[in-house]
Structures are given as structure tokens and as C-alpha cells.
């Protein structure tokens, strides 16, 4: 099961922290959340639904979590929208290199 690392997250208020965990808990694909030092580790399945992937993109973007770790979730079912060089996440997920498939 893939693991996503959320390291050194900055919260600007207690409500911000509550909102972060509420967002994570609302994403059905997240099977577990555990802490290790200054890192939260999210366990997710190998394939993510469009909804779960879009929600992870939003949370990772908002809280400045390394989005490149989401790149392995690109597949034939989601590449039309996920691998879109015009999307706000493209450079952060795929490093800005666009290869036509």
C-alpha cells in the first residue's frame, strides 16, 4: 500500500489544523494516518478514485505538501485530466515536463 508523507506542515490557527484533519478524514481512499516525528504518513491504495485524487491535490496544494509523490497515481483512466499541463498542479506533480502520450 503506497504511503504519502506530509512533512513539517504549518498551521496558522487551531481551526486550520482542525480543517486539515477534517479534509484528510473526508478522503475515502486514506486508509490510515499515523505520525512519525514531524511527518504524517497516509496509507492509500495503489489506485485512487478521481474524487480522492482531486481532494489530495487540493489538500497537498493548500498545505504545501510535496505533490510529486502523487505522480505514480497517473494511469490510463485519469491521464486526460490529471496529466494536463494547464492544470495548477502539473508542475508540482510532474516537474513541468510534458510528454505527449
C-alpha positions in Angstrom: 0.0 0.0 0.0 1.5 3.4 -1.0 2.4 5.9 1.7 2.2 9.6 1.3 4.4 11.8 3.6 3.2 15.1 4.9 6.2 16.7 6.5 6.5 19.9 8.6 3.0 21.1 7.9 2.4 24.7 9.0 -0.9 25.5 10.7 -1.9 29.2 11.1 -4.5 28.6 13.8 -6.1 25.7 15.7 -9.1 25.9 13.3 -6.7 25.5 10.4 -5.3 22.3 11.9 -8.8 21.0 12.6 -9.7 21.8 8.9 -6.6 19.9 7.7 -7.6 16.7 9.6 -11.2 17.1 8.6 -10.2 17.2 5.0 -8.0 14.2 5.3 -10.7 12.2 7.1 -13.2 13.0 4.4 -11.0 11.4 1.7 -12.3 7.8 1.4 -9.0 6.5 -0.1 -7.0 7.3 3.1 -6.8 4.0 5.0 -4.7 5.2 7.9 -3.0 8.3 9.2 -0.1 8.0 11.6 2.6 10.3 12.9 6.4 9.8 12.9 8.3 12.8 14.3 7.3 15.8 12.2 5.7 13.7 9.5 2.2 12.3 9.0 2.1 9.2 6.9 -1.0 8.5 4.9 -1.7 5.0 3.7 -3.7 4.8 0.4 -4.5 2.1 -2.2 -2.5 1.8 -5.4 -5.4 3.2 -7.4 -7.3 6.3 -6.4 -10.7 7.4 -7.5 -10.9 10.7 -9.3 -12.6 12.3 -6.3 -9.9 11.1 -3.9 -7.0 12.2 -6.1 -8.6 15.6 -6.7 -9.1 16.0 -3.0 -5.5 15.0 -2.2 -4.3 17.5 -4.9 -6.3 20.3 -3.1 -5.1 19.4 0.4 -1.5 19.0 -0.7 -1.5 22.3 -2.6 -3.1 24.2 0.3 -0.7 22.9 2.9 2.4 22.9 0.7 2.9 19.1 0.9 5.2 17.6 -1.7 2.9 17.0 -4.6 5.4 15.0 -6.7 4.6 11.9 -4.6 1.1 11.9 -6.3 2.6 11.3 -9.8 2.6 7.5 -9.6 -1.2 7.7 -9.5 -1.4 8.7 -13.1 -3.0 5.9 -15.2 -4.9 5.5 -18.4 -8.2 6.2 -16.7 -7.2 9.6 -15.3 -4.4 10.9 -17.6 -6.7 13.1 -19.6 -7.4 15.4 -16.7 -4.5 14.5 -14.3 -1.7 14.9 -16.8 -2.9 18.2 -18.1 -0.1 20.7 -18.4 -2.6 23.6 -17.9 -3.7 22.3 -14.5 -2.4 24.2 -11.4 -0.8 21.1 -10.1 1.0 19.9 -13.2 4.5 21.4 -12.5 4.4 20.4 -8.8 3.3 16.8 -9.6 5.2 16.1 -12.8 8.0 18.6 -12.7 6.8 20.6 -15.6 8.0 18.2 -18.3 5.1 17.4 -20.7 5.4 14.3 -22.8 2.6 13.6 -25.2 1.3 10.1 -24.7 
